[in-house]
Amino acid sequence: MSAAPRIVIVGGGLAGSLLAVFLARRGLAPIVLERAAPFDDARRPQGRSINLALAARGIEALRSAGAYDRVAGLALPMQGRMVHEPAVAPRFARYGLAEHEQIYSVSRAELHLTLYRIAVQECGIEYRFEHECIDVNAADGRLRIDTPQGEVGMHADVVLASDGAGSNVRRALAQQGQVEAHEDLLDHGYKEFTIPPVAGNFALDAGALHIWPRGGFMLIALPNVDRSFTATLFLPLRGAVSFQRIEAATVRAFFAAQFSDVEALVPNLERDYAAHPTGALGTVRCKPWQAGGRVLLLGDAAHAIVPFHGQGMNAAFEDCRILDELIAAHGDRWQGIFDDFEARRTDNAHALAEMALDNYTEMRDRVRDERFQLKTALGFELERRFPDSWVRRYSMVMFHPDIEYAQARSRGAIQEALLDRLILNAESLADVDFDLAARLIRERL
């Protein structure tokens, strides 16, 4: 029997920690290299965002790793969107028809800490903190690692890079000509704010993801278990209404003008605006995702996306689950594992990136449009009438892990065209020709 391979996971974040748990359950013992300082109950792990949206794909991966029961208590259910428009009452829009079709707000830090504890305490995984991988040689498995004591070398038979959108491993492979990588930054950024509890209770409805769409920009808010909300402002980086123009001294006046129902709920608005950096938003496209039969990129390192479909973490967790399934199928034939993984995930990653960008336009703009609202209502009605044939694209992405992202995109495009045709001369659902709808669905879906 051959010796177990030395596996190094570069990046001990959410995906890296879950991947370590999967590998440990297969009897493997990866070493996790994490550039951050050690974290524990007193010092929580840091991340780009305060909270994240957990959906069915992420939940399925957590369940497959035996981790979901530990995570479930961290998650707050959100049944739909609460859309806040000027001068009208907020409008609630459910995410799905079924009660279980909801997404969950979860603290990034608490989720990260929980997965780390499972990896270390239950699986015996070794983490090496303050170890930043700065170079990797796919031919011989040599890694260069920056540590507080200086640069050190290390050898690995298998390198699994989950070191995020700014992946050092991906950039090293690109510099060596092993992969082609493109980082397309959006001309919008974001800042986060805290909406504290009011008299010990949530300041807003805790069962919804709140959106204030304003066309070229928007504000969103997600609930936290401490009864606060994390609000995120998305603005252009430059222009008349942008992070370039709005300063800490003027941000309250901007909120009073654009988000008047929120302004009084953020007592530390100026402080948060000044203290929190403007986050970058972008899409990473990379090919191939592997090099030398030894190094594999996954998660954001291979396919980072903008956050507007709430699927970045979920897609990374799904990567971990599928990689685990392929390890079970291939054993120690890593080249076969990598080939199959890339074949299964590349088109899906591209499809998700496209849908995430499209969802930004929907959230900040189209949700306000009456024709869009009619199409949404019709989509729900068709799902009620034809449950075996029609599933809305949003539902396919968020609630159906059995449907791949690429299939959701292609099927969603067909359904979008059908919706456009069915509402062409309709002012309400009562005007829709459902006999025509049934025939079109039979023919095209």
C-alpha positions as CSV (number, residue, x, y, z in Angstrom):
1,M,0.0,0.0,0.0
2,S,1.4,3.4,-1.0
3,A,2.0,6.0,1.7
4,A,-0.7,8.6,2.2
5,P,0.0,11.7,0.2
6,R,1.1,14.9,1.9
7,I,-1.8,17.2,1.3
8,V,-1.5,21.0,1.9
9,I,-4.6,23.2,1.9
10,V,-3.6,26.8,1.2
11,G,-6.1,29.0,2.9
12,G,-7.9,28.1,6.1
13,G,-11.0,30.2,5.5
14,L,-14.6,28.9,5.2
15,A,-13.9,26.7,2.1
16,G,-10.5,25.5,3.3
17,S,-11.8,24.5,6.7
18,L,-14.8,22.6,5.3
19,L,-12.5,20.9,2.8
20,A,-10.2,19.9,5.6
21,V,-13.1,18.2,7.4
22,F,-14.1,16.4,4.2
23,L,-10.5,15.1,3.8
24,A,-10.3,14.0,7.4
25,R,-13.5,12.0,7.0
26,R,-11.7,10.2,4.1
27,G,-8.8,9.3,6.4
28,L,-6.5,11.9,5.0
29,A,-4.6,14.4,7.1
30,P,-4.1,17.7,5.4
31,I,-2.0,20.6,6.7
32,V,-3.8,23.9,6.5
33,L,-1.7,27.0,5.9
34,E,-3.5,30.2,7.0
35,R,-1.9,33.6,6.6
36,A,-4.0,35.2,9.4
37,A,-3.0,35.2,13.1
38,P,-4.6,32.5,15.3
39,F,-8.2,33.0,16.3
40,D,-10.3,31.7,19.1
41,D,-13.3,32.8,21.3
42,A,-11.5,36.0,22.3
43,R,-10.3,36.9,18.7
44,R,-12.7,36.1,16.0
45,P,-11.5,35.4,12.4
46,Q,-11.8,38.3,10.1
47,G,-13.3,38.4,6.6
48,R,-14.5,40.7,3.9
49,S,-18.1,40.7,5.1
50,I,-19.8,40.5,8.4
51,N,-22.5,38.1,7.4
52,L,-23.4,35.8,4.5
53,A,-26.4,34.1,2.9
54,L,-26.4,30.4,3.3
55,A,-28.6,28.5,0.9
56,A,-29.4,24.9,-0.1
57,R,-26.1,24.1,-1.9
58,G,-24.1,25.2,1.1
59,I,-26.4,23.4,3.5
60,E,-26.1,20.1,1.5
61,A,-22.3,20.4,1.6
62,L,-22.3,21.0,5.3
63,R,-24.6,18.0,5.9
64,S,-22.4,15.8,3.7
65,A,-19.4,16.8,5.9
66,G,-21.4,16.1,9.1
67,A,-21.1,19.8,10.1
68,Y,-24.6,21.2,9.6
69,D,-26.0,20.4,13.0
70,R,-23.2,22.6,14.5
71,V,-23.9,25.4,12.1
72,A,-27.7,25.5,12.1
73,G,-27.9,27.4,15.4
74,L,-26.0,30.3,13.8
75,A,-28.4,30.8,10.9
76,L,-31.4,33.2,10.8
77,P,-34.0,32.3,8.2
78,M,-35.1,34.9,5.6
79,Q,-38.2,34.0,3.8
80,G,-38.0,36.8,1.1
81,R,-37.0,40.3,0.2
82,M,-38.4,43.4,1.8
83,V,-38.2,46.1,-0.8
84,H,-38.1,49.7,0.5
85,E,-39.0,52.3,-2.1
86,P,-39.4,56.1,-1.4
87,A,-42.8,57.3,-0.2
88,V,-44.5,53.9,-0.3
89,A,-44.9,51.1,2.3
90,P,-42.2,48.3,2.2
91,R,-43.2,45.4,-0.1
92,F,-42.4,41.8,0.8
93,A,-41.6,39.3,-1.9
94,R,-41.2,35.7,-1.0
95,Y,-38.3,33.7,-2.3
96,G,-40.2,30.5,-2.9
97,L,-43.5,28.8,-2.9
98,A,-42.7,26.2,-0.2
99,E,-42.1,27.1,3.4
100,H,-38.6,25.6,3.3
101,E,-37.6,27.7,0.4
102,Q,-35.7,30.3,2.4
103,I,-32.1,31.5,2.8
104,Y,-30.2,32.1,6.0
105,S,-28.2,35.0,7.3
106,V,-25.1,33.7,9.1
107,S,-22.2,35.4,10.7
108,R,-19.0,34.9,8.7
109,A,-16.9,34.9,11.8
110,E,-19.0,32.5,13.8
111,L,-19.3,30.1,10.8
112,H,-15.6,30.2,10.2
113,L,-14.8,29.6,13.9
114,T,-17.3,26.7,14.1
115,L,-15.8,25.0,11.0
116,Y,-12.3,25.5,12.4
117,R,-13.3,24.0,15.7
118,I,-14.7,20.9,13.9
119,A,-11.6,20.6,11.9
120,V,-9.2,20.8,14.8
121,Q,-11.1,19.4,17.8
122,E,-13.1,16.6,16.0
123,C,-10.8,15.8,13.1
124,G,-7.3,16.6,14.4
125,I,-6.4,18.9,11.5
126,E,-3.2,20.8,11.9
127,Y,-3.4,24.6,11.1
128,R,-0.3,26.6,10.7
129,F,-1.2,30.2,11.3
130,E,0.7,33.2,10.0
131,H,1.9,31.0,7.2
132,E,1.3,32.8,3.8
133,C,2.1,30.7,0.8
134,I,3.8,33.1,-1.7
135,D,4.9,30.6,-4.4
136,V,4.3,27.1,-5.5
137,N,6.1,24.8,-8.0
138,A,3.6,22.5,-9.6
139,A,6.3,20.3,-11.0
140,D,7.9,19.2,-7.7
141,G,5.4,20.4,-5.1
142,R,7.7,22.9,-3.4
143,L,6.0,25.8,-1.6
144,R,7.6,29.0,-0.4
145,I,5.9,30.3,2.7
146,D,6.3,33.6,4.5
147,T,6.2,33.3,8.3
148,P,6.9,35.6,11.2
149,Q,10.3,33.8,11.5
150,G,11.1,34.4,7.8
151,E,10.6,32.5,4.6
152,V,10.5,28.7,4.8
153,G,10.1,25.9,2.2
154,M,7.8,23.0,2.3
155,H,7.0,20.0,0.1
156,A,3.5,18.7,-0.8
157,D,2.3,15.9,-3.0
158,V,-1.1,17.6,-3.4
159,V,-1.8,21.4,-3.0
160,L,-5.4,22.4,-2.8
161,A,-5.6,26.2,-3.0
162,S,-8.6,27.8,-1.4
163,D,-6.9,31.1,-0.6
164,G,-9.6,33.4,-1.9
165,A,-10.2,35.9,-4.7
166,G,-6.7,37.3,-4.3
167,S,-5.1,33.8,-4.4
168,N,-1.3,33.9,-4.2
169,V,-1.3,30.3,-5.6
170,R,-3.3,31.4,-8.7
171,R,-1.1,34.4,-9.3
172,A,2.1,32.3,-8.9
173,L,0.8,29.7,-11.4
174,A,-0.2,32.6,-13.8
175,Q,3.3,34.1,-13.6
176,Q,4.7,30.7,-14.5
177,G,2.4,30.4,-17.5
178,Q,0.6,27.4,-15.9
179,V,-2.8,29.1,-16.0
180,E,-4.5,32.1,-17.5
181,A,-6.3,34.3,-15.0
182,H,-8.4,37.5,-15.4
183,E,-9.7,39.6,-12.6
184,D,-12.5,41.8,-13.8
185,L,-13.3,44.5,-11.2
186,L,-16.8,46.0,-11.0
187,D,-16.9,49.8,-11.1
188,H,-18.9,49.6,-7.9
189,G,-17.7,49.0,-4.3
190,Y,-19.3,48.6,-0.9
191,K,-19.2,49.6,2.8
192,E,-20.8,48.0,5.7
193,F,-22.7,49.5,8.6
194,T,-24.3,48.2,11.8
195,I,-28.0,48.8,12.6
196,P,-28.2,48.1,16.3
197,P,-31.2,46.6,18.1
198,V,-33.9,49.1,19.2
199,A,-35.0,48.5,22.8
200,G,-33.5,45.0,22.6
201,N,-35.4,44.0,19.4
202,F,-34.6,44.0,15.7
203,A,-35.0,47.4,14.2
204,L,-36.5,45.8,11.0
205,D,-38.3,42.6,10.1
206,A,-35.9,39.8,10.9
207,G,-37.5,37.4,8.5
208,A,-36.4,39.2,5.4
209,L,-33.4,40.4,3.4
210,H,-34.0,44.2,3.1
211,I,-33.3,46.1,-0.1
212,W,-33.4,49.8,-0.8
213,P,-33.1,49.8,-4.7
214,R,-32.2,53.2,-6.1
215,G,-31.3,52.4,-9.7
216,G,-27.6,53.0,-10.0
217,F,-27.0,52.0,-6.3
218,M,-28.6,50.3,-3.4
219,L,-28.6,49.5,0.3
220,I,-29.2,46.0,1.7
221,A,-29.5,44.7,5.3
222,L,-29.3,41.2,6.8
223,P,-30.2,40.2,10.4
224,N,-27.7,39.0,13.0
225,V,-28.2,36.7,15.9
226,D,-27.5,39.5,18.4
227,R,-30.6,41.3,16.9
228,S,-28.6,43.8,15.0
229,F,-28.6,44.2,11.2
230,T,-25.6,44.5,8.9
231,A,-26.3,47.0,6.3
232,T,-24.2,47.2,3.1
233,L,-24.1,50.2,0.8
234,F,-23.3,49.5,-2.8
235,L,-22.2,52.6,-4.8
236,P,-20.3,53.4,-7.9
237,L,-16.6,54.1,-7.2
238,R,-16.7,57.4,-9.2
239,G,-19.4,59.7,-10.5
240,A,-22.0,62.1,-9.1
241,V,-23.3,59.6,-6.6
242,S,-20.3,57.6,-5.6
243,F,-17.8,56.7,-2.9
244,Q,-15.5,59.3,-4.5
245,R,-18.0,62.1,-3.8
246,I,-19.6,61.0,-0.5
247,E,-17.5,61.6,2.6
248,A,-18.0,60.8,6.3
249,A,-19.1,64.4,6.9
250,T,-21.8,64.2,4.2
251,V,-23.0,60.5,4.4
252,R,-25.8,61.2,6.9
253,A,-27.3,63.8,4.6
254,F,-27.0,61.3,1.8
255,F,-28.8,58.7,3.9
256,A,-31.5,61.2,4.9
257,A,-32.2,61.9,1.2
258,Q,-32.0,58.4,-0.1
259,F,-32.7,56.0,2.8
260,S,-34.7,58.2,5.2
261,D,-36.2,55.2,7.0
262,V,-32.7,53.9,7.8
263,E,-30.8,57.1,8.6
264,A,-32.1,57.3,12.2
265,L,-31.4,53.6,12.8
266,V,-27.6,54.0,12.3
267,P,-26.3,56.0,15.2
268,N,-22.6,55.4,14.2
269,L,-23.1,56.1,10.5
270,E,-20.3,58.6,10.2
271,R,-17.9,56.5,12.3
272,D,-18.6,53.3,10.3
273,Y,-18.3,55.1,7.0
274,A,-14.9,56.5,8.0
275,A,-13.6,53.4,9.6
276,H,-14.7,50.7,7.2
277,P,-12.7,50.5,3.9
278,T,-14.5,50.5,0.6
279,G,-14.6,46.9,-0.5
280,A,-13.8,45.8,-4.0
281,L,-16.2,43.7,-6.1
282,G,-15.1,41.6,-9.0
283,T,-15.1,38.4,-11.0
284,V,-12.2,36.0,-11.3
285,R,-12.0,33.8,-14.4
286,C,-9.2,31.3,-14.7
287,K,-8.2,28.3,-16.9
288,P,-7.2,25.7,-16.2
289,W,-7.9,25.3,-12.5
290,Q,-5.0,22.9,-12.1
291,A,-1.3,22.4,-12.8
292,G,1.0,19.4,-12.9
293,G,-1.5,16.9,-11.6
294,R,-0.5,18.3,-8.2
295,V,-2.1,21.8,-7.7
296,L,-5.8,22.5,-7.8
297,L,-7.6,25.9,-7.4
298,L,-11.1,25.9,-6.0
299,G,-13.6,28.3,-4.5
300,D,-12.9,32.0,-4.9
301,A,-9.3,31.2,-5.9
302,A,-10.7,29.6,-9.1
303,H,-14.0,31.5,-9.7
304,A,-14.7,34.5,-7.4
305,I,-17.9,36.3,-8.2
306,V,-19.8,39.4,-7.1
307,P,-22.0,38.8,-4.1
308,F,-25.4,39.7,-5.6
309,H,-26.8,36.1,-5.9
310,G,-25.6,35.1,-2.4
311,Q,-23.8,32.1,-3.9
312,G,-20.1,32.7,-3.5
313,M,-19.8,30.7,-0.2
314,N,-22.4,28.2,-1.3
315,A,-20.5,27.5,-4.6
316,A,-17.2,27.1,-2.7
317,F,-18.9,24.7,-0.3
318,E,-20.3,22.8,-3.3
319,D,-16.8,22.6,-4.7
320,C,-15.7,20.9,-1.5
321,R,-18.6,18.4,-1.7
322,I,-18.0,17.5,-5.3
323,L,-14.2,17.2,-4.8
324,D,-14.9,14.8,-1.9
325,E,-17.2,12.7,-4.1
326,L,-14.5,12.5,-6.8
327,I,-11.8,11.5,-4.2
328,A,-14.2,8.7,-3.2
329,A,-14.5,7.6,-6.8
330,H,-10.9,7.9,-7.9
331,G,-8.9,7.1,-4.8
332,D,-5.4,8.5,-5.0
333,R,-5.5,9.2,-8.8
334,W,-5.2,12.9,-8.3
335,Q,-4.9,13.8,-12.0
336,G,-8.2,12.1,-12.7
337,I,-9.8,13.8,-9.7
338,F,-8.6,17.2,-10.9
339,D,-9.7,16.6,-14.5
340,D,-13.2,15.5,-13.5
341,F,-13.5,18.3,-11.0
342,E,-12.6,20.9,-13.6
343,A,-14.9,19.4,-16.2
344,R,-17.9,19.4,-13.8
345,R,-17.4,22.9,-12.3
346,T,-16.0,25.2,-15.0
347,D,-19.2,25.8,-17.0
348,N,-21.1,26.1,-13.8
349,A,-18.8,28.7,-12.4
350,H,-19.0,30.8,-15.6
351,A,-22.8,30.5,-15.5
352,L,-23.0,31.6,-11.9
353,A,-20.7,34.6,-12.5
354,E,-23.0,35.8,-15.2
355,M,-26.2,35.3,-13.1
356,A,-24.6,37.1,-10.1
357,L,-23.9,40.2,-12.3
358,D,-27.4,40.1,-13.7
359,N,-28.8,39.9,-10.2
360,Y,-27.1,43.2,-9.2
361,T,-29.1,45.0,-11.9
362,E,-32.3,43.2,-10.7
363,M,-31.8,44.1,-7.0
364,R,-30.8,47.7,-7.5
365,D,-33.2,48.5,-10.4
366,R,-35.6,46.0,-11.9
367,V,-37.4,45.1,-8.6
368,R,-39.0,48.6,-8.8
369,D,-40.4,48.0,-12.3
370,E,-44.1,47.0,-12.6
371,R,-43.5,44.8,-15.6
372,F,-40.8,43.0,-13.7
373,Q,-43.2,42.5,-10.8
374,L,-45.8,41.1,-13.1
375,K,-43.2,38.7,-14.6
376,T,-42.2,37.6,-11.1
377,A,-45.9,37.0,-10.2
378,L,-46.4,35.0,-13.4
379,G,-43.3,32.9,-12.7
380,F,-44.7,32.0,-9.3
381,E,-48.1,31.2,-10.9
382,L,-46.5,28.9,-13.5
383,E,-44.6,27.1,-10.8
384,R,-47.9,26.5,-9.0
385,R,-49.7,25.3,-12.1
386,F,-46.8,23.3,-13.7
387,P,-44.6,22.2,-10.8
388,D,-43.0,19.3,-12.8
389,S,-42.0,21.6,-15.7
390,W,-41.4,25.1,-14.3
391,V,-39.0,26.2,-11.6
392,R,-38.0,29.8,-11.5
393,R,-34.3,30.5,-12.1
394,Y,-33.9,32.0,-8.7
395,S,-35.3,28.8,-7.1
396,M,-33.1,26.6,-9.3
397,V,-30.0,28.4,-8.1
398,M,-30.9,28.8,-4.4
399,F,-33.1,25.8,-3.5
400,H,-32.3,23.0,-6.0
401,P,-28.7,21.7,-5.6
402,D,-29.6,18.9,-7.9
403,I,-29.8,21.5,-10.8
404,E,-26.4,22.7,-11.9
405,Y,-25.8,26.4,-12.3
406,A,-25.3,26.1,-16.1
407,Q,-28.6,24.3,-16.4
408,A,-30.3,27.0,-14.3
409,R,-28.9,29.7,-16.6
410,S,-29.9,28.0,-19.9
411,R,-33.3,26.9,-18.7
412,G,-33.8,30.3,-17.1
413,A,-33.1,32.1,-20.4
414,I,-35.8,30.0,-22.1
415,Q,-38.3,30.8,-19.3
416,E,-37.5,34.5,-19.4
417,A,-38.4,34.5,-23.1
418,L,-41.6,32.7,-22.4
419,L,-42.5,35.2,-19.7
420,D,-41.9,38.1,-22.0
421,R,-44.2,36.6,-24.6
422,L,-46.9,35.8,-22.1
423,I,-47.1,39.3,-20.6
424,L,-46.7,41.1,-24.0
425,N,-50.3,42.3,-23.9
426,A,-51.1,41.6,-20.3
427,E,-51.6,44.2,-17.5
428,S,-52.2,41.6,-14.8
429,L,-52.3,37.8,-14.3
430,A,-55.9,37.8,-15.3
431,D,-54.9,38.8,-18.8
432,V,-52.4,35.9,-19.2
433,D,-53.3,33.1,-21.7
434,F,-52.6,30.1,-19.6
435,D,-53.5,27.7,-22.3
436,L,-50.8,29.2,-24.4
437,A,-48.5,29.0,-21.5
438,A,-49.2,25.3,-21.1
439,R,-48.5,24.7,-24.8
440,L,-45.2,26.7,-24.8
441,I,-44.0,24.9,-21.7
442,R,-44.7,21.5,-23.3
443,E,-42.9,22.6,-26.5
444,R,-39.8,24.3,-25.0
445,L,-39.3,22.9,-21.6
